[in-house]
């Protein structure tokens, strides 16, 4: 069923990276969703995972991952661990993945699921993604799986020269712009709008109090 999902819902819609397609075939999405929606794990749709959060549809996971142009040696920062599914896909493609999740329960649950599947090179931290992870910066690639109204400056600062940042940007309700930010060797930034999307809003620590 997972192979059919990749063939019919992802490859057929234009995802071309063999490495990304292989990662999607390898990761059991059903291990990252609650039992009550597990029957829909291979559907190309977002699913609720509790705490007003969702797991992204597989096509969007594949699209964002392909935009990163990952290589095995890249150091990756993910903002918004959520279920841990996107994290697992990243971990199939590179050897260093750090992920931040603001909801403690989701961070703990994702960390357990990733550990159970043997992703020893993944580190999940509960914290405020708006701050990034400065002590381990710079990062070659940064991916954000919730939508801020504007790209956090901390993430731009923590992006390495030659790096790529993929982030949905826009209002809490309505269409957001999936944006690719690249940084050249001189630190100059280029932004490209790549796709219209709908993500849950990116929450600051102060919003949780």
N, C-alpha and C positions, 0 to 999 in steps of 0.2 A: 504493500500500500504506500509505503514511503517512496519507493522508487517511482511508482505511478504518479504520486503527487509532484515529484521533481520533474518528471517528464512532461506531464500535462499542464501543470500550473505555473511552472517556473521556466524551464527550458523553452517551452512553446511560446512563452511571452517575451523571449528575447535575451534572457540571461545567458551569456556565452562562456564565462570563465569556467573551465573544466574543474579547477580547484574548488571554486565556490559550489558548483553543482555536486561535486563529490562530498563536500562537507555537509551539505543538506541531506544527502543520502545517508550519511553516517550517524547523524544526531537524531536520537529518538524523541521527537517532539512530545510524545505522550508522557514522557517522564517529567515534563516541566509544566504540566497543567493539572488542575484539581481533578479528582476522580469523576466528578459529576459532568465534566465536559470532555473526558478522555476519548469518547467515541468520535469526537469531531476533530481530533488532533491532526489528521491529515487533510482537513479542509483548508482551503486558502482563505482563511478569515481570521480576524483577531478574536481572542477568547478571553473571558474574564478570569483573573487569577486571584481575586480578592483585594481588599484595601483600595478599591476604586482604581485598580490598575488592570492592564491587559497584556497579553502576549501578542506581539505583532503577527500579522499574516505572513506566511512563509515567503511570498513573493517580495514583500517589502524588506524582510530580513536579507534575502538574496540580493536585492537591488542595492541596498545600503552597503552590504559587504563587498559587492563587486566594485562600487565606487571607491572603496578604500585602497584598492590595488595592493593587497597585502602580500608581503614576502615573509618567509619563515623567520628572519632575524628581526623583524619590526617589533618595537615595544608599543603596545596598544593600551589605551585607556578607554574604557567604556563608562559612560554616565547613564545610570538607570539600569541596574542589573535585572530588575523585574523578576521574571521566572527563571532566568539563567539560560534560556534557549539561545538567544543571540550570543551570549558569552561562550557557550559551547561551540557554536559555529566558528567564532573567532579563534578559539583554542585549537581547532582542527587545522588552522592555517598559519599560526605563528606560535612562537615558543614563550612569549611573555604577554600575559593579559592581566590587567588590573581593572577591577570593576567596582563602582561606587553605587550604592543603593540607599536612599534616604529612609525607607520604611524598614525598621529593624527586623520585623517578622519575615519580610520578603528576602532580605539579605541573608538571614540565617537559613531559610528554606532553600534558596538557590545554592548557597555554599554547600549544603548537604547533598543536593542533587548532583552538583558538579563533582564533588568528592566521590560519591557513589559510582559515578561513571568513569572515574580514574583521571580526571583533569587536574593533575598535581601542579601544573604550571600556571594555574589561575588563582588569583587572590581577590577575594570579595571583601569589601570594607563597607560598613554602615557609615554614612556621612552625607554631607551636602555637596552635591555635584557641581553647584555653582562655583565652588572653591577649587575644583579639580583635585589633583594629588601632587602638590608642589614638590614634596620631598623626593619623588621619583621622576620628576620631569627632567628633560623634555621627553615627549612622546612622539614617535614617528607617525602614529595614527591615533585619532580620537573619534569616537562615535557616540552620539547622544541619542537616546531612545525615548525621550520625552521632549515636549516643545517649549522652549523659552520664548518670551516675546522678542528678545534680542540675544545675540550670541554672547555668552558670558566672557568678559575680557580675560579672566583667569585661564580659560581654555585656549584662547588665542595665544596668550603668553606662554603657555606650556607646550604648544605645538612646535616641534623641531623644524629647523630649516629643511625644506624639501618635503615637509609633512602634509598630510591631508586630514581635514576635519569634515565629518558628515553630520549634519544636524537639521532637524525640522524646526523652522522658525515661524512664529505667527501667533495669532490670538488663541485664547483658551477655547473658544467656540468658533467653528468655521474652518476655512481652508488655510493650511500652513504650507510653507515652501520648504521642501527638502533641499537643503543648500549644501553645496560642496565648497569648502574653503581650502585653498592651497597657499602655502607659504614658500617663497623662493629663497635662494641662498642669501639674499640681502635682507630678508625679513619682510618683503613686500607681499601683500595679500591679494588674492583674486577670489571673488565670490561668484558662484554660478548657481542659478535656480534650476534644479533638475526634475522635480516632480511635485505635483500637488498632493498633499497627504493630510491625514487627520491623526494626531497623536494626543495622548493624555498630556496635560500641562506639566512642565518641569517645575517642581516645588522647591522653594528655598527652605532652609532650616527654620527661619523665623516664621514661615507660614504654618509650620507644624505646631507652634506653641499656642 
